[in-house]
Amino acid sequence: MLRKLESWLEQLAEVEPCKLVVRAGEARQSQSIIARYEIVIHDGIITSPTVEEIEDVMLSSGFHDDKPYVRVIGYDEKGRQLKSVSLKHEQKNNDQHSLVDGILAMAGEMRRFVATINTTLEAREETLQHIIDQLMIAKHSEIESHAASIALDMELQKQEEMSGSDSKERALSLAESVVGQMMGARLSPAAIKDLILGSPELIDSLLEDDQVVAAVGAKFMKK
């Protein structure tokens, strides 16, 4: 609409008008004057009034509300009409444009809403995946720790068994040695004493024998 008015003013300048009148009303046939201007032309262009000034007076007079019809008329110096242009505010079209703008705005809001939902779901998915990964790592570590504990227990049992076997073997070897020495020597108290003092392991072996311990204890109690 403003482009139409601007183009009309350019054409009006060609016929050298002197005055400009703006009328507005509720219908084409019932319009009243809302503005009068003295036209100023410079280098073949109307510099006053400007399109913006005419628009302002139209709006302030209710062009978009109760006065949808406007007519702008150019006059010569003798008051004769040279050119005119009629403007109409199309409320229906504006409503349609508003409706379209509203739909587009709603569509934009929906796109932003969907984008926000998608971002939230992606973040939740990443969080759940991270939790699952951490649980799997913890479970794997627990299994490894349990397996290591079992392996350690088995190794300790093995070592205990081996140690027990070694002790028995050493005790048997020591006993055989003692018996051999006793068989090859006179079994005098002095010889037995030297044999025991010369083999401290023999004392440990004898103390592990219940019969020896019982005999020594009974002998000691008689004294």
N, C-alpha and C positions, 0 to 999 in steps of 0.2 A: 504493500500500500504506500509506504513512504517512497519507494522507488518510482511508483506511478506519479506521485506528487512532484518529486524532484524532476522527472522527465517533463512534466507539464510546465514547470517553471522555466526550464530551458527553452521550450517552445514559445512560452509567453514573452520571453525577453526579445525575441525576434520582431515582435510587433510594437515594441517600445511602449509598454503600459505605464500609467502613472499611479494608479491606485489598485489596491487589492482588498477584497472583502471576503470574509469567511462567515458562512452561515451554517447553523446546525439545528437539528430538530428530530422529533420522533418519527416523522414521515417526510417524504420528498416534497409534498405540497405544503407542509407547515414547518418552515425553518425561519429562524430569527438570526439577526447579525450578532456574532460573538466577538468579532475583531475587525478593525480597519487598519490598513497600512499605507504609508507612502512608499512607493517602490523606488529603490535606488539601484541603478544599473551601472556596472563598471566593466569596461572591455567586453561588452555584449553579454554579461552575466549578471543576474539579479543577486546582489549581495545583501539586500534587505527588502523584505523579511527573509530569513533563512527557513529551510525546511524544518529545522528543529524548533524555531519559534512558532511556526504554524502548528506543528504537532503538539507542542505544549499547550497552546490555547485550545486546541481541539479536546485534548484529554481533560484539561481543567473544566471544560464546559460539559463533560459527561459523555464524550463520544463513545466510550466503551461501555457505558451504563444505560442511561435513559435517552440518549440522543445518538442513535446509531447512524444517522444520515448527516453528511457534511457536503457542502458545495463551496468551492473556492472560485471567485470570479475576478477577472482582471478588467480594468477600465482605462480608457484613454483620458487625456486631459479635459475633455469635454463631458466626461461621465458616460460615454458610450461603452457598452459591453464589448470586449474584444474576444476573450476566451474564458471558458469555465471548465471545471472538472468536478465530477461528483464522486464522492467516496462513501462507502457503506461498510459498517462494521458487521461482519458475518459472525454472529454469535454461535450459530450452529457449527460452522467450520472451526471456530475457536474451541468449541466444546469437543469436537472430534479430535482436534490436535491435542487438547488437554488429555483426552482419553488415551490417545496413542502414546503421549509422553508418559502418562501414568503406567500404561502397560509396559513400556520400555524400562521405566524406573523399577517396576516390580520385577521384571525379568532380570535386571541387573542385581537387585537384592537377592533374588533366588540363586543366581550364579555365585554371589559371594557367600550365601548361606551354605550351598552345596560344597563350595571350596573349603569353608571352615569345617564342615562335618568330615570331609575327606581327610583334611589335615589331622583332625582329632582322632579319627579311626586309624590313620597311619601311625600316629604317635603311640596309641594304645597297643597296636599290633607290635611295634618295635619294643615297647616295654614288656609285653607278655613274652615275646621271643627271648628277650634278655633274661627274664626271670627263669624261663625254662632252661636256657643254656647254663645259668648259674646253678640250678638244681641238678642238672646232669653232671656238671663238673664236680659239685659237692658229693653226689652219689658215687661217682667214679672214684673220687679220692677216698671215700669211706670204704669202698670195696677193696681198693689197693691197700689201704691201711689194715683192714681186716685180714687180707691175704698175707700181708707182711707179718702180722702178729702170729698167725697160724704157722707160717714158715719158721719164725723165730722160736716158737714153742717146740716145734718138731726138731729143730736143730739143737736146742738145749737138752731135750730128752735124749737125742742121739749122743750128745757129748757126755751126758750123765751115764748113759749105758756104757759108752766106751771107757769113761773114767773108772766105772765100777769094774769093768773087765780088766783094765790095767792094774787096778789095785789088787784084785784077786790073783792075777798072774804074778805080780810082784810079791805078794804074800806067799804064794806057793813056791816061788823061786827061792825066797828067803828061807822058808821052812826046809826046803830040800837042802839048802846050803848049811843051815844049822844042824840038821840031822846028819849030814855028811861029816861036818866037823866033830859032832858029838860021837859019831861012830868011830872016827879015826883018832879020837883023843880020850884020855882018861876022864870019866865023868866025876871029877872032884869038884867041890864047891868053888874052889879058886878058878878052875877051868870054866865052869858055868858063868861065874862072875865076869871073867875076862871076855867070854863070848858075848854076854849081854851088853857089856860096856863098849865092846868093839862094834856092835851092830845095834844102834838105837832103834832101827826099824823093827827089830825083834820085840822090843818092849811094847810098841804099838800093837803089833800082831797078837802078843800074849794077852794084852788088856782087852782085846776084842773077843777073846775066848772065854765063854761063860764058866767053864769048868776050872780054868786056871784062876780066874778072878775069885770063884767060890772057895777054892782050896786055899788061896793066899789069905782071903778074908777070915776063913775059919781058923787058920794058923795064927793070925794076928789077934783074934779074939781070945784064944787060949792064953796068950801072954798077958 
